Amino acid sequence: MIGSERRQLTRYNLRTPLRFRAIGLSSDKTEHFTEALNVSRGGFFFASSAALQIGMPIEATLRMPVEVTGGMPEETRCTARVVHVRNEPYGDGRIGFGAEIEEFRAPKPVAAGPAQAERHAN
């Protein structure tokens, strides 16, 4: 995407909980917890001490606010790619990362209880 195309979606300067992990890194399967500092339907910006680089894919879960969804806030799972890095560290040493959402994913299924499992087995 060309830089100007990336900004066609409105960004909202809202903080919302975010958890993510890098995809495909055999050495780091850590799930990181932070918050998105701004969000849009197409991406989000966050600060982290994780060792991320431009082009790196991540799997993320964040709560999209009503300003983005147009309805109720919703827990959103997605795969995204780091598209820019703000190298000036925040006061706590974290670095800023911009991520572009590539694919929205279905929420993780809730485990079925024994009664539901029995009904599906018949």
C-alpha positions as CSV (number, residue, x, y, z in Angstrom):
1,M,0.0,0.0,0.0
2,I,1.2,3.5,-0.8
3,G,1.6,5.7,2.3
4,S,-1.3,8.0,1.4
5,E,-3.6,5.0,0.9
6,R,-2.9,3.8,4.4
7,R,-4.3,7.0,5.9
8,Q,-7.7,6.8,4.1
9,L,-9.3,5.2,7.1
10,T,-10.0,7.5,10.1
11,R,-7.6,6.9,13.0
12,Y,-8.9,7.4,16.5
13,N,-6.6,8.5,19.3
14,L,-8.1,6.1,21.8
15,R,-6.2,3.7,24.1
16,T,-7.5,0.1,24.0
17,P,-6.1,-3.1,25.5
18,L,-4.0,-5.1,23.0
19,R,-2.3,-8.5,23.2
20,F,-0.1,-9.9,20.5
21,R,2.6,-12.4,19.5
22,A,4.9,-12.6,16.6
23,I,4.1,-15.2,14.0
24,G,6.7,-17.5,12.7
25,L,9.4,-16.7,15.2
26,S,10.7,-20.0,16.6
27,S,12.6,-18.3,19.4
28,D,9.8,-16.0,20.7
29,K,6.3,-17.5,21.3
30,T,5.7,-14.9,24.1
31,E,2.3,-13.2,24.2
32,H,2.8,-9.5,24.9
33,F,0.3,-7.3,26.7
34,T,0.1,-3.6,26.0
35,E,-2.4,-1.1,24.6
36,A,-3.1,0.4,21.2
37,L,-2.5,4.1,21.3
38,N,-4.6,4.7,18.2
39,V,-6.8,2.5,16.0
40,S,-8.6,2.4,12.7
41,R,-10.4,-0.3,10.8
42,G,-7.2,-0.9,8.9
43,G,-4.6,-0.8,11.6
44,F,-3.3,0.3,15.0
45,F,-0.3,1.9,16.6
46,F,1.2,0.6,19.9
47,A,4.2,0.8,22.1
48,S,6.1,-2.3,23.2
49,S,9.6,-3.5,24.3
50,A,9.2,-6.6,22.0
51,A,11.8,-7.0,19.3
52,L,9.7,-6.3,16.2
53,Q,10.8,-5.2,12.8
54,I,9.2,-3.8,9.7
55,G,7.5,-6.6,7.7
56,M,7.1,-8.9,10.7
57,P,3.7,-10.6,11.0
58,I,1.8,-10.6,14.3
59,E,-1.4,-12.1,15.6
60,A,-3.3,-9.6,17.7
61,T,-6.4,-9.3,19.8
62,L,-7.8,-5.9,20.7
63,R,-11.0,-4.2,21.6
64,M,-12.2,-2.2,18.7
65,P,-14.1,0.9,20.1
66,V,-17.5,2.0,19.0
67,E,-15.9,4.8,16.9
68,V,-14.3,2.1,14.7
69,T,-17.1,-0.5,14.7
70,G,-20.0,1.9,14.3
71,G,-21.9,-0.3,16.8
72,M,-20.9,-2.0,20.0
73,P,-17.2,-2.3,21.0
74,E,-16.0,-5.7,20.0
75,E,-13.1,-8.0,20.8
76,T,-11.2,-8.4,17.5
77,R,-8.7,-11.0,16.5
78,C,-6.6,-10.3,13.5
79,T,-3.3,-10.9,11.7
80,A,-1.4,-7.8,11.0
81,R,2.0,-6.8,9.7
82,V,4.4,-4.2,11.2
83,V,4.6,-1.4,8.7
84,H,6.6,1.3,10.6
85,V,8.7,1.7,13.7
86,R,9.1,4.8,15.7
87,N,12.6,4.5,17.0
88,E,12.5,7.3,19.6
89,P,11.8,5.3,22.8
90,Y,9.1,6.4,25.2
91,G,10.2,7.2,28.8
92,D,9.9,3.6,29.8
93,G,12.1,2.3,27.0
94,R,9.3,1.0,24.8
95,I,9.3,1.7,21.0
96,G,6.3,2.6,18.9
97,F,5.0,0.3,16.1
98,G,2.4,0.7,13.4
99,A,0.6,-2.4,12.3
100,E,-1.6,-2.8,9.2
101,I,-4.4,-5.4,9.6
102,E,-4.2,-8.0,6.9
103,E,-7.0,-10.4,8.0
104,F,-9.7,-10.4,10.6
105,R,-10.2,-13.8,12.3
106,A,-13.2,-15.4,14.0
107,P,-13.2,-15.1,17.8
108,K,-11.7,-18.2,19.6
109,P,-14.5,-20.7,20.2
110,V,-15.8,-21.1,23.8
111,A,-15.2,-24.6,25.0
112,A,-18.3,-26.7,25.1
113,G,-19.6,-28.0,28.4
114,P,-20.3,-31.7,29.0
115,A,-24.1,-31.3,28.0
116,Q,-23.2,-29.6,24.7
117,A,-20.5,-32.2,23.9
118,E,-23.0,-35.0,24.6
119,R,-25.6,-33.4,22.3
120,H,-23.0,-33.1,19.4
121,A,-21.9,-36.7,19.9
122,N,-25.3,-38.0,19.1
